[in-house]
Amino acid sequence: MKIVVNDASILFDLLDIDLVDEFCRLPYEKMIADAVLGEFDAPSIEAYQPTFDRREILIHQLTPDQ
């Protein structure tokens, strides 16, 4: 099963309530679109970078047609 996050506010909420690690431990493939990542400010990117590096949250590159 996949979890696709299409709104950055969900990820910001996870940061605010300190549940990013718990979210990443869910037994599902987690994915965001690169457009969602575009909504992140520098501190949010820094906070999530380890999860991206460990591929706990995948970033899907959208094409112009998508």
N, C-alpha and C positions, 0 to 999 in steps of 0.2 A: 504494500500500500504506500502511496505517496501523499505527502502533505505539501500543497503548493500555497505559498503565502503571496498574495497579490496586493497587499497593502502594508506599507512600512509601519503603520501605527501599531500593528500587532507585535512587531519585533521591538518597537520602542517600549511598549507595555511590558514585554518580557524583561527588558533591561531594568525598567523602573521597579519591578517587583522582584528582581533578582532570581528569575527562573529560566535564564538562558541555558544553563547547564542541564537542568531537568528536562527542558524541551528537547535538547539535543540527545538525551538518553532515550527518548521515545523510540520504539522499535520500528520506525518508519523512515523512508527516504524523504528528506526535507529539501525543498527547492524554492528559490525566489527568482524572479526575472531581474535582469540587469537594470530594468527601468525602476524597480523597487529600490535597488541599491542606490540609484541616482537620487533618491529622497533622503539618504543618510547624510548627516553632517560628519565632520572629521572625528569627533569623539565616539559617535556610534559605529563608524567604520572600524576605529581602533578597538572598540569593545568586542565587535563581532569577528574581527580578522582571524583570531585563533580557530573559530568554528569553521570559517571558510578554508583555512589552511589544512585543517584536519578532515575536510570534506564532510563535516557533519551537517552543513547546510550548503547545498550546491547552488551555483549561480548559472541560470540559463540565459544564454545570449539570444535575444530576440532579433529576428530579421526585420527589415523595413516592412515586409508584407504582413508580419504578425502584429 
